[in-house]
Amino acid sequence: MTLDQFRPKVQGIFQPMVDISKKLGLTPNTYTVASLAFSAAAGIAFWAGGIALGILMVGLNALFDALDGALARDLGIASLRGDFLDHVIDRYADIFIITGIFAGGAASWQIGVFALTGVLMASYLGTQAQAVGVGRYYGGILGRADRLVLIILAGILTLLLPEIIYGLNYLGWLLVIFGVLGHYTALQRFAHTWRQIDKE
């Protein structure tokens, strides 16, 4: 179960902002690049100990990441180039945000690397399925939308309940969860793709 599968169903929520964007002459790529800037700002904020600012920047990254696709679909200009750019920037956004969290002291670098590799491998296998002709696969237990929502929630909990539990705050424990569920999601996507290849 991932929130990513609901993206096409929430187009109406973003329609007012899409309409404003069209009037202002903004393009989907404008939002894509802006989402990268917000993710970098989030990483810097978490690294510097500004959890509240980091949460805000993650929220804006999520919003702008959703708006680029919504605007592209509304304008009828969704393209392979735009899709490619979106995925590249999403991976850099993952790196910025997760690295900022563990570099800021929420967890050790070992836990950070565990989380980062889990997230990147899950994302890689989702698109690699398309590369081998099976079609892009967003299934599995943990998708990007899920991660962004969980980072916001864990950040809020860390602000409200800053106590350390077995050496980690809530953001630190979230990285442990990202590592475990990220690699598990990668295995789920691998198994799905492997079975589909056998059917070809």
Summary of the structure (lengths in Angstrom):
residues: 200
radius of gyration: 17.2
end to end distance: 25.6
largest distance: 52.4
contacts: 666
relative contact order: 0.14
helix: 80%
strand: 1%
